[in-house]
Amino acid sequence: MKELAIDSGRAESWRSGLTSMHWRVLTGGFLGWVFDGYEALALIMVLLPMLHSLLTPAQLASAPIYAGTAIGITLLGWGFGGMVGGIMADYVGRKRMMLWSVFLYAVFSGLTAFSQTFVQLCALRFLTGLAMGSEWSTGIALLAETWPERARAKGAGFLQSGFGWGTLLAAVIWYVLSTAHPLGAETWRLMFAIGAVPALFVLYIRRGIQESEKWVNAVRSRRWAATEAGAMASAGASSSDARPFTLTQLFREPEARRRTVLATILSIVTTTGWWAISSWLPIYTIAIGKAQGLGNPAAWASRVSIAYTVGAIIAYMIAGFIVDAVGRRVFIFLTFLGALVTTVMTYALTHSVQGMMMVAPINGFFTLGCAYVWMAIYPTELFTSTVRSTAVSFIFNAARLIAWVFPIIAGSMIKTFGGISHAALILGSVYLLGLVIPWLLPETANKGLPD
């Protein structure tokens, strides 16, 4: 039930009741997601100089394949790491799992700077993805279980914005490094060396954040049901000392299985659409710039990418307020409707780089901002504390385990579909599923977080 208090005829502020501990939890999750955003974009930013440094002249003839492989391997590790880490967080705790996740991916990122061969690079990128995959789900679960009802969605949106700020940080740092060239052709290595900085963040996590009492109490009470419906069905039965495996628990209970499958489909819609829309945006902008006869179309591609990210950050910051006002299902419906419309605007109706600058932030608002922030808010409200991290990580990372092949086959897809615009429009049609599936899931606004 929504927490309201009347003071001089006005509703209590959503910030009322938030303590320094609440803000430390948000700061911890936010900074962790900043580092993830930095790490994700750093690889893309340095791909060209990195490949020229590690590949032989003969291998460079197939540079797009090697680039796609490096990105795909990172996504694969990210997906597996997120899945395993999310499950472990339901057994060993959110704080402990977040600590190890941040520390290990900082170490492996730093080691990436010393790669001497492409095979070494891919191995370290896989390990980096494996380590950083679980940071998001543990941070989201910890915030959801510690923040009060009226502020939870806002806090989750703020946490999610960390990814956008991280990508902007990576773009700025690479701009400075690529301009100064302190190590010449090997300057790309500094991007990964900087990625080792989050190791210091482990000290903050250890001293500034407490474990989730909601999770601790649920485990002590042996509340193994995955949903409130499952808890009601098992009411009266004696609690078992043997804890079911959390991942199988999501599919053992009928209601949990239904929610998991439907939410995962929505996650696949988000990731498939975002990959097609965002990853091809710079290339498409360059092609438009060349068609216009512009002297430096690559510069326009950078500006469009930044505008796209700014639009996403705006969405992250205000999404929590919108989702509380209109409800979870309406928000998701409007998100995918906006994503569908802006995809058509971007790849069918825009034919100049100036037009791309106008449509890019709107596109980013829906296809990256709103399309990902619902996963930080809604799934935590669908499942109970003993399986929450497992559920959130499965829903989020199952899509990654599918999407990791996309960068590798991107060139073939563009050729098969007859160009970037056609490929983006065809893949973007997946957003149609997002208009239907939300109505098959329960509305959770103002109902509190399941124990």
N, C-alpha and C positions, 0 to 999 in steps of 0.2 A: 504494500500500500504506500502510495506516495507520501513522503514525509513533508508535512507542511506545518508551519507554526504561524499564528496570527500575532502580529506586533504592529499596533496602530493601524489595523485594517489592511496590512500588506503581507504578502507571502514571504516567508523566510528565504534569504539568499541561498543559492545552491552551495556557496562557499562556507556557510555557517556549519560549525562542527568539525571542519577539517583541521587536523592538528599538524604539527611539524612532522610527525611520523608519516601521515598521509602524503605530504609533499615530498618526503624523502623517497617513499616508494615510487611515486610518479617520476621523480628525478632519476632514480636508478633505472627504471624501465625506459625512460626517454633517452638517456645517454646511451644505453645499450643499443637502442634502435638507431640512434645517430651513427654509432660505429658500424652497424650493419649496413646502413644506407651508404656510408662512405666506402665501405669495402665492396659493395655491389657495383658502384659506379667507377671506382678506381680501376678495376680490371678493364672495363669498357673504354675508359679514357686513354689508357696506355697501351691498348692492343697493338696499334701500328708500330710504335717504336720498340715495343717488347718483342714482337714477332721478328722484326728486322735484326734484333740483337741475338735471338735464340735459334732462328732457322737458317738453313743453308740457302744459297741462291736457288737451287733446284726446288727446295720446299716452299720458298716464297712464291713460286708460280701457283701454288694452291693455298695461298694465304687465307682466303675466306673459309676454307675447310678447317684449317688450324684454329682460326679465330672462333668459329662456332664450337669447335671441340673444347676449347678452353672455357668458354662460357657455359656450355652444356655440362661439363664435368663439375664445375662449381655449383650449378643448380642441382645436380644429382646428389652431391654431398650435402648440400643445404637441405634437400628433401629428406634424405635418410637421417641426417643428424637431428632435424626437427622432430621427426617421428620418434626416434629413440629417446631423445632428450625430454620430449613431452611426456612420454610414458614414465621415464625415471623420476620426473618431478612429482608424479603422483605417489611415488614410493619413498623418495629420500627428501622431498621438500622443494619448494619453489626457490628459496634463497640459495641453498647449496648448489642446485643445478645451474642457476643463473651465474653463480660465481665461477664454476668450472667452465661453463660455456664461454664467458667473456675472456677468461684467462687463456684458454687453449687456442681460441681463434686469434687472439692477439699474438701469441707465440708463432703460430703457423703463418700468419700474415707477415710477420717480421722475417721468417725464414724464406718466404717467397722472394724476398729481395736478393737472395743469394743464388737463385736458380741459374744453372749453367746450361741446361738442356730443356727442350720442350717437354720431355717426359717428366723431368723433375718438377717443372712448373705445374703440370697437370696433377701430379701426385699431391703437391702442396696445396693446390687450389681445392682439390677434393677434400683434404683434411681440414682446410680452413672452413669450407662450407659445412662439413660434418660437425665442426665445433660450434659455429655460429648459428646453426639451424635452430637450436632449442632456446636461444635467448628470448625470442619474441613471445613464444607461447608461455614461458614461465613468467615473464614480466607481466603479460596480460592477465594471467590467472591470479598472480599476486595482487595486482591492483584491483581486480574485480572483487576479490575476497576481503579486501581491507577498506575500500572506499564506501561511503554511505550511498544509499539508493539514489538520492536526488542528484548526486555528483558523479556517479560511476561512469555514465556514458560520456560526460564531458572530459573526465580524466583519461578515459581510453582514447578519445579523439586526440587529446594533447600528446599522449604517449605515441600514438601512431604518427604524429607529425614529425617525430624524430627522424624517420626514414627520409622524409623530404629535406629536412635540414642537413642530414648527412650527405645526401647527394649534392646539395649546393656546396657544402664544405669541400667535397672532393673536387667539384668543378673549379672552385676558386683556387684551391691549393695546386691543382694541376696547371691552371692558367699561370700562376706565379712561377712554378717550377719550369714549365715549358718555355716561358719567356726568358728566365735567367739561365737555364741549362747548366746548373752547377756541376753536373757529372757528364756533360756532353750527351752522347747517344745513349748513355746508361742512366740518365736522369730518371727514367721510369721506375728504377729500383727504389727511389726515395719514397714513392707513393706507398709502397708496401712496408717500408721501414716505419713510416709514420703510422701505419696500421697497427704497429706493436704498442702504441701508446695506451690503448685500453687496458693493458695489463695493470697499470696503475689504478684503474677504476675498481679492480678487485678489492683494494683496501677500503674504498668507500662502501662497497656492498657489505663487506664483513662488519664494518663498524656502524653503518648508518641505517640498516634495514633489518626489521624483525621478520620472523617466519609468520605465515598466515595462520592465525588461531582457528579460523573456520576449517581449514584443511586438517590441522592437528586434532581438533575436536571430532571431526567426522571420522578420522581413522581410529581414534581411541574408542569411539562408540560403535565401530564396525558397521557404518552405514554404507554398504556396498552397492546399493541400487544406483543405477546410472541416471535416472530421471525421477521426478516426483511421482510420476505415474507408476514407475516400477516400485517405488517405496510404498505406495498405497496398496499395490497388488501383493506385496510381501508382508504387509502389516499383520502383526500377530505371530508371525513365524519367529523362531528363535534365531538370534544372530549367529552367524557362523564364524569360527575362529579362522577358517581357511578363506583367505581373500581371493576372489576371482581375479584373473588376469584382466587388467583394465581395458585392454584393446578388445578382447573377446566379449567383455561386458557390454561394450557399445553395440554389439551385434546380437547379443543373446536376448536382451529385452526387446520386444516388438516395437515399443514407442521409441526407445533409444536408437534402434536400427533405422527406423523411418526418419528420424531427425538427422542422424549421421549421414545417411545416403543423400537426402535432399539438400542439406547444407553443403555437402561435398560437391554436389553438382553445381551449386551456386558458386563455390570456390573455383571450380574448373572454368565456369563461364567468366569469372573475374580475371583469372590468370591468362586464359587463352586470348580473351579480348585485349587485355593490357599488353600482352607480348606483341600481338599483331599491330596494335595502334602505336605504341611508344617506340618499339625497337626499329620500326621502319620510318618513323617520323623524320629523323635527320637526313636519311638517304633520299626520301621523297622531296624534302625541302631543297636539297642540293640539286636534284633533277629539275625542279621547277626553276631554281635560280639560273641554271645553265640554259634552260629554254628561254628565259627572259634576257639572256645575254649579260648577266651580272659578272663582274670581275672576280668576286670572292664569295661564291655561294656557300662555302664551308662556314664562313662567319655567320651567315644567316641561319645555318643549321644549328649552330651553338646558341644563338639568341632564341630560336624557336624552342630548343630543348629547355633552356632556362625558364622561358615563359610557361611552358608546359608544367614544369616542376613548381613554379610559383602558384599556379592555379590549383595544384594538388595540395600544397601546404595550406592555402586558404580553406579548402574543403576540410582538411584534417582539423583545423582550429575551430570551425563552426559546426561541424557535423554532429557533435554530441548534443548541441542545443536543438538542432533540427530534428534529430531522431527522437528526442524526448518530447518534442512538440507534436510530431505527426505519427509517431509509433514506428516500431521496427519494420513491419512489413510494407507500409506505405513508403518508408524511406528507401528500402531496397528496390521496390518497384520504380520509384522515381529515378533512382541511381541508374538503373539499366536502361530506362527509357532515355535519359539524358545521354548515356554512353552511346546508344544506338543512333540517336539524332546527330550527335557531334561527330561520330564516325563518318556518316554520310556527308556532313558539312566539310569535313577535313579532306576526304579522299575522292569526293565526287563533285563538289561545288567550289573548291578553292583552287585557284590557278596562278597565284602570285605569292611571293615570299611575304609581302606586306599583309596579304590576307591570312597567311599562315600565322603571322605574329598575333593577329586578332583572335583566331580560332583556337590556337594552341592552349592558352590558359583555361578556356572553357572546356576543352577536351581533357586537360589534366585534372580539372575539377571533378569530372565525372569518372573517367576511365581509370585514374590512379587514386585520386583522393577519396571520393565517396565509395568507389568500387572496392577499396581495401579496408576502409575504416569500419564498415559493417562487421567485418570478421573480428575486429577488436572488441566489439560491443555485444553482438547478438549470440554467438555460440556459447559464450560463458554463461548466458542466462538459460540455456537449453539443457544443461547437464549439472549434476551434483558435484560436490567438492572432491570426492575420492576418485573421480574420473575426469574432472574438468580439464586439466592440462593435457591429458591424453586425447580428449575429444577435440579441443581447440587445435592441437598440433596436427592431428590426423586430417581434420577438415582443411587446414591451411596448407599442409605439406603434401597431401595426396595429389593436389593439382600440380605441384612442382615436380613430382615424380612422373607426371605425364608431360609437362611442358619442357623438360630439360632437353628433349630431342629437337625442339623447334629451331633453336639457333643453328644446329648442325644441318638441318634440311631446308633452311630458309631459302637458299639459292634455288633449289629445285622447286619449292613451292611457288616462288615468284614466277619462274619460268612456266610452270604448269598452269597457273591461273592467268597468265598473260600480262604480267606487270605488277608493280607494287600496289597500285590503287585497286586493281581488281582483287588481288590476294587479300588486302586489308578489308575490303568490303565483304568478301565472302566469309572470312574468319570472324569479322565483326558481327555477322548475323547471329552468332551464338548468343548475343545479348537478348534475343527474343525469348530464350528460356528463362531469363531473369525476370521477365514480365509475368510469368505464370507461377513459378515454383514458390515464391514467397507466400502465396495465399494457401499453400498446402502445409505450412508450418504454423505453430501457435504464436500468438502475440504475447510478448513477455514484458511490455512496458508497464511500469508501476506495480509489478507483481513480486518484486524482491528476488534475490539470488537464491536458487535452491541450495539447501544444506547438503 
